Amino acid sequence: MKGRKPCRRKLILGLKRKELAMTTQEATLHAYLSYADASRAIAWLEALGFVSAARQDGEGGQVVHAELRLGTAVVMIASADASYDVPTLNGLSTGAGLYLATPDVDDLFSRAVEAGGQSVLPPEDTEWGSRRARVLDLEGREWSFGSYRPGHP
């Protein structure tokens, strides 16, 4: 028909297929943290049981890039290139943090505190049937440990 606008159905279907493909691709999420004293942060993580998988040092003792692993968890660490603000503790949380799923919350919490982390929430059983704990690392970042595994039934 003359004067009729072309159907956008193909375009819309194409976008939906593309969106579907994006949701079915394997994706992983990894934390990247900058520390004023990255070497000290790495030592703290190693005390928790993390293993250094990669490390690139720069001039003056700066950590350009490091990767630490604990099971399938990976965290990337670098020396801060600026003075970044870290949220302060307000009650039992900073409002942002990392959650590390673990079968032994108590052991990980003990290691974290023994290595200089600040206890925020000692290990406890929750109403929903899991175990959890929370600490602040050496530079005040929030780390939560729990037996609940997000995305798993």
Salt bridges, closest charged atoms under 4 A:
ASP57 OD1 - ARG55 NE 2.75
GLU67 OE2 - HIS65 NE2 2.96
GLU67 OE1 - ARG69 NH2 3.83
ASP106 OD1 - ARG131 NE 2.71
ASP107 OD2 - ARG111 NE 2.98
GLU124 OE2 - ARG132 NH2 2.73
ASP125 OD1 - ARG131 NH1 2.97
GLU139 OE1 - ARG141 NH1 3.87
GLU142 OE2 - ARG134 NE 3.29
